[in-house]
Amino acid sequence: MKPANTGKENVTEILMSLPVNKKGFSFLFVEGRDDTRFWARYKTDRCDIFPAGNQKNVIETLIFKSWRKDLRQRVAGIVDPDYELIDPTGKLLVDDLLHDDVPDLENMIVSRKTIAAAMFRPGPFGNMDAADKFAEDWLNAALQLSMDYGYFRLVAKQHRNFDLVPNSIESSYGDCINFSTFRLKRHETAELVVERSPNVNISAIELLEAVKAAQCQYERSHLLVRGKDLLNFMLCVCLAVFEKMAGDESVRSRLKDWLLVVRDSDELFRRLQGKYKCEDLKCTKLYSRIGSWESDNKPYKILKPEI
C-alpha cells in the first residue's frame, strides 16, 4: 500500500490516471489495505478502489473543492466511524461518505457465526455445536475486555492534552487481564498506559479517575469496542476460555497447535474474514447506505449486480 496521501493528492492521482476506458467507472476511497482487500471481493468490475491511508484522508478527498463535477458524482468513501458513534463530532457528515453502525471493519466481520465457522473442521473442533458454544464464550470474554479498554481509548480521544498512547500496550494486553473474571485489571492497565506514553501529562490515578467519569457518562456497549483490541484480546484468552469449558483434551491439543499458526491478530482476522458471506454484508446498515448511494448516483455502482 502506498503511503497515506492527502485528499488533493488522491484526487490528482485519479485525474492523471483516467484513461478513456475508465468512462462509466465509479471510484471508492477506503482507509487501508484490509479495507481494500475486503471490498475487492464485493465491488463491481467498474469500480476502482483507492486506499487513502486513513479516515482523515478519505474525508479530505471527498471535500476537495476542485473536483470536475462530472467526476465528483462518481466518487464515494467508506470509513470506520470509530468513536464517532459514541462521541460524535460531526466530522462524518460529509456527502458520499459511507459507514456502518459498528465502529470498524473488524467489528463488522467478527461474530459468533464467523468464529464458529473458523473453529469448525478443518479448525480445532470436529463438532459444530461445540465450536459454536466455544465461539459464544470466547467472543463474550473478548468483548468484555475490549469494552473495558474502550473507556481508556475514549479518554485518550477526548483529552488530547493527556498525550496518552493507547496503542502502546497492545503487545502487553495479557498482563492486564484478570483471567478468572475475564475483565481488565484497571489499575495495572492505567499504570502501563502511562508508563508507555512518552509525553504523558497525567498520572495513573488521574487516568483511572477520568476512566471512571467516562464510565458514568457513557453506557457500556459494543460501540466502545475497537476491532483490533477485540482480536488481540481473543488471542490472549483463547486457551483460558476453553479450559473454563472443561473441554476435551484432544481438542485442547489441536487448539494449541492452531494458535501456533494463528499467532497474531492479522492472521486471525484473515481467517474470520474468509468466513464472512454476502448474506452477512446484506444485514449491515452500510449495505443499505451503499444501495442509497447507487440510487442517488445512477448509473454508477459500487457493488456487484448479484449482491
matplotlib code that plots the C-alpha trace (Angstrom):
import matplotlib.pyplot as plt

x = [0.0, 1.2, 1.9, -1.1, -1.9, -3.6, -7.1, -5.6, -3.0, -5.8, -7.8, -4.8, -4.0, -7.4, -7.4, -4.0, -4.8, -8.2, -7.9, -10.8, -11.6, -12.5, -15.6, -18.5, -16.4, -17.0, -14.2, -14.3, -11.9, -11.2, -8.8, -6.2, -5.2, -7.6, -10.5, -9.2, -9.0, -12.4, -14.3, -12.4, -14.5, -17.8, -17.2, -18.4, -15.7, -16.5, -15.5, -11.8, -10.7, -8.1, -6.6, -6.3, -4.3, -6.7, -10.1, -8.9, -7.6, -10.8, -12.8, -10.3, -10.7, -14.5, -14.5, -11.8, -13.1, -11.5, -13.3, -14.7, -18.4, -18.9, -16.1, -17.2, -20.5, -18.7, -16.8, -17.7, -15.8, -16.1, -14.6, -14.6, -16.7, -14.7, -15.7, -17.9, -20.7, -20.5, -19.0, -20.0, -18.2, -19.9, -16.9, -18.6, -21.4, -19.9, -21.6, -20.9, -19.2, -20.5, -20.0, -21.6, -23.3, -20.4, -17.0, -14.9, -14.5, -13.3, -16.4, -18.5, -16.8, -16.0, -19.2, -20.2, -21.0, -17.7, -15.7, -17.6, -17.1, -13.4, -13.1, -15.0, -13.3, -10.6, -10.2, -9.7, -13.3, -14.8, -18.3, -20.2, -22.2, -19.1, -17.4, -20.5, -20.5, -16.8, -17.3, -20.0, -17.9, -14.7, -16.3, -18.1, -14.9, -13.0, -15.9, -15.9, -12.2, -12.5, -15.2, -13.1, -10.2, -12.6, -13.0, -9.3, -9.3, -12.3, -10.5, -7.4, -9.5, -11.4, -8.4, -5.6, -3.7, -3.1, -0.8, -1.9, -0.9, -3.4, -1.8, 1.4, 0.3, -1.2, 1.7, 1.1, -2.7, -2.1, -0.5, -3.7, -6.2, -7.8, -8.1, -10.6, -13.2, -12.1, -12.1, -9.4, -7.2, -7.9, -5.1, -2.4, -3.7, -3.6, 0.0, 1.1, -0.6, 1.0, 4.4, 4.3, 3.1, 6.4, 5.0, 2.2, 0.7, -1.4, -0.7, -2.2, -4.5, -5.7, -6.2, -8.4, -10.5, -11.0, -11.9, -14.4, -16.0, -16.3, -18.0, -20.6, -21.2, -21.2, -23.2, -21.2, -21.8, -20.4, -19.7, -16.7, -15.0, -12.1, -11.8, -8.1, -8.4, -11.1, -8.9, -5.9, -7.9, -9.4, -5.9, -4.9, -7.8, -8.4, -7.0, -8.2, -11.8, -11.5, -10.2, -13.2, -15.4, -13.6, -13.4, -12.0, -8.2, -7.7, -9.5, -7.3, -4.2, -5.5, -6.4, -2.8, -1.5, -4.0, -2.7, 0.8, -0.3, -2.9, -0.4, -1.3, -4.4, -3.8, -3.9, -7.0, -8.8, -7.8, -9.4, -12.6, -12.9, -12.8, -15.9, -17.8, -20.5, -22.6, -25.6, -23.8, -22.9, -26.6, -27.6, -25.5, -26.5, -23.6, -25.0, -28.3, -26.3, -24.3, -27.6, -28.9, -25.7, -26.1, -29.7, -28.7, -25.8, -27.1, -25.7, -22.6, -22.3, -20.1, -21.3, -21.6, -25.0, -25.6, -25.0]
y = [0.0, 3.5, 5.9, 7.9, 10.7, 14.0, 14.5, 16.7, 14.0, 11.4, 13.5, 14.3, 10.6, 9.9, 12.7, 11.8, 8.1, 8.3, 6.8, 6.6, 3.0, 4.4, 6.1, 4.9, 3.8, 4.7, 5.4, 4.2, 5.6, 3.4, 3.7, 0.9, -2.4, -4.5, -2.4, -2.7, -6.5, -6.8, -4.6, -6.1, -9.2, -7.4, -4.5, -4.4, -4.6, -1.0, 0.4, 1.2, 1.2, 3.6, 3.2, 6.7, 5.7, 6.8, 8.2, 11.8, 11.4, 9.8, 12.7, 15.3, 13.6, 13.9, 17.6, 18.6, 21.7, 21.3, 18.2, 18.2, 18.0, 15.0, 13.1, 14.0, 12.3, 9.0, 9.2, 7.7, 6.9, 4.2, 4.7, 3.2, 5.5, 4.6, 6.6, 9.0, 6.6, 7.1, 10.6, 12.3, 15.5, 15.8, 15.1, 12.2, 14.4, 14.6, 13.9, 10.5, 9.3, 5.9, 3.9, 1.2, 1.4, -0.6, 1.1, -0.6, -3.4, -5.8, -5.4, -5.9, -9.2, -10.8, -12.6, -15.8, -17.1, -16.4, -17.6, -20.9, -21.4, -20.8, -23.1, -26.0, -28.6, -28.1, -26.0, -27.5, -28.6, -31.5, -30.9, -27.8, -27.4, -27.4, -24.9, -22.7, -22.8, -22.0, -19.2, -17.7, -17.8, -16.7, -13.7, -12.6, -12.7, -10.7, -8.2, -7.5, -6.9, -4.7, -2.6, -2.2, -0.9, 1.1, 3.6, 4.1, 4.8, 7.2, 9.2, 9.4, 10.7, 13.3, 14.5, 15.0, 17.1, 14.0, 12.7, 9.1, 6.4, 3.6, 1.5, 1.3, -1.6, -3.8, -6.3, -6.5, -7.0, -10.3, -8.5, -6.5, -9.4, -11.0, -14.5, -15.6, -13.0, -12.1, -8.4, -5.8, -5.1, -1.4, -0.2, -2.2, -1.1, 2.6, 2.3, 0.5, 3.1, 5.9, 4.2, 3.5, 7.0, 9.0, 12.6, 11.8, 14.6, 12.6, 10.1, 6.6, 7.7, 10.6, 8.4, 6.0, 8.9, 10.0, 6.5, 6.3, 9.6, 8.2, 5.1, 7.2, 9.3, 6.6, 3.4, 0.2, -1.1, -2.6, 0.9, 1.1, -1.9, -1.2, -4.2, -4.7, -4.8, -7.4, -9.6, -9.2, -10.0, -13.0, -14.4, -13.6, -15.5, -18.3, -21.2, -19.8, -19.7, -23.3, -24.5, -23.0, -25.0, -28.2, -29.3, -32.4, -32.7, -33.8, -30.6, -28.6, -30.0, -29.2, -25.7, -25.1, -26.2, -23.9, -21.0, -21.6, -20.9, -18.1, -16.3, -12.7, -10.5, -10.1, -13.9, -14.3, -11.5, -13.1, -16.4, -14.8, -12.6, -15.7, -17.0, -13.7, -14.2, -11.9, -12.5, -11.1, -8.0, -7.6, -7.4, -4.3, -0.7, 0.0, -2.2, -0.2, 3.1, 1.8, 1.0, 4.5, 6.0, 3.9, 5.0, 8.7, 8.4, 6.3, 4.7, 4.4, 1.3, 0.1, -3.5, -6.4, -6.7, -10.1, -8.8]
z = [0.0, -0.8, 2.0, 3.1, 0.7, 1.2, -0.3, -3.0, -4.0, -4.1, -6.5, -8.6, -8.9, -10.3, -12.7, -14.1, -14.4, -16.0, -19.5, -21.9, -20.8, -17.3, -18.7, -16.5, -13.7, -10.0, -7.6, -4.0, -1.4, 1.7, 4.6, 4.2, 2.8, 4.9, 3.6, 0.0, 0.2, 1.8, -0.7, -3.7, -3.0, -3.4, -5.8, -9.4, -12.1, -13.0, -9.6, -8.7, -5.1, -3.8, -0.3, 1.1, 4.2, 7.0, 7.8, 7.6, 4.1, 2.8, 4.2, 2.7, -0.7, -0.6, 0.4, -2.1, -3.9, -7.3, -8.5, -12.0, -11.5, -13.8, -12.0, -8.5, -8.9, -9.3, -6.0, -2.7, 0.5, 3.2, 6.6, 10.0, 12.2, 15.3, 18.4, 16.3, 17.1, 20.8, 21.0, 17.7, 16.5, 13.1, 11.0, 9.3, 8.0, 4.5, 1.2, -0.2, 3.0, 4.0, 7.2, 9.2, 12.6, 14.3, 15.0, 12.3, 9.7, 12.3, 14.4, 11.3, 10.5, 13.9, 15.1, 16.8, 13.3, 11.7, 14.7, 14.9, 11.2, 11.5, 14.5, 12.9, 10.8, 9.5, 12.6, 16.1, 16.6, 14.8, 16.3, 15.1, 18.3, 20.4, 18.1, 18.3, 22.2, 22.3, 19.9, 22.1, 25.3, 23.5, 21.9, 25.0, 27.1, 24.5, 24.1, 27.9, 27.9, 24.8, 26.3, 29.5, 27.4, 25.2, 28.1, 28.2, 24.4, 24.8, 27.5, 25.3, 22.4, 24.4, 26.3, 23.7, 26.2, 28.3, 25.5, 26.1, 23.6, 24.0, 21.2, 23.1, 25.3, 22.5, 22.9, 26.7, 26.9, 28.6, 31.6, 32.1, 32.2, 35.2, 33.8, 36.5, 35.5, 32.0, 32.9, 32.7, 35.7, 35.6, 37.9, 36.2, 32.8, 33.8, 35.1, 31.9, 29.6, 31.5, 31.5, 27.8, 26.7, 26.2, 26.7, 29.1, 31.2, 33.6, 36.5, 36.6, 39.4, 37.4, 34.4, 36.5, 37.7, 34.0, 33.1, 35.9, 34.8, 31.2, 32.6, 34.3, 31.2, 28.5, 28.6, 28.3, 24.8, 21.7, 20.4, 22.8, 21.1, 18.8, 16.4, 16.8, 20.5, 20.1, 18.0, 20.3, 23.4, 21.7, 21.2, 24.8, 26.4, 23.9, 25.9, 29.2, 27.8, 26.6, 29.9, 31.7, 29.4, 30.6, 27.0, 25.5, 26.0, 22.3, 21.2, 23.6, 22.0, 18.5, 19.7, 20.9, 17.6, 15.8, 17.9, 16.8, 13.3, 14.1, 16.2, 15.6, 15.1, 11.3, 10.7, 13.0, 11.1, 7.7, 8.8, 10.1, 7.0, 4.9, 6.7, 6.1, 3.4, 1.1, 3.3, 6.3, 4.4, 3.4, 7.0, 7.7, 7.7, 5.5, 2.7, 2.7, 2.6, -0.4, -2.1, -1.4, -2.8, -6.0, -6.4, -6.0, -8.4, -11.3, -13.3, -11.1, -8.9, -6.1, -5.6, -7.9, -9.5, -7.9, -4.3]

ax = plt.figure().add_subplot(projection="3d")
ax.plot(x, y, z, "-o")
ax.set_aspect("equal")
plt.show()
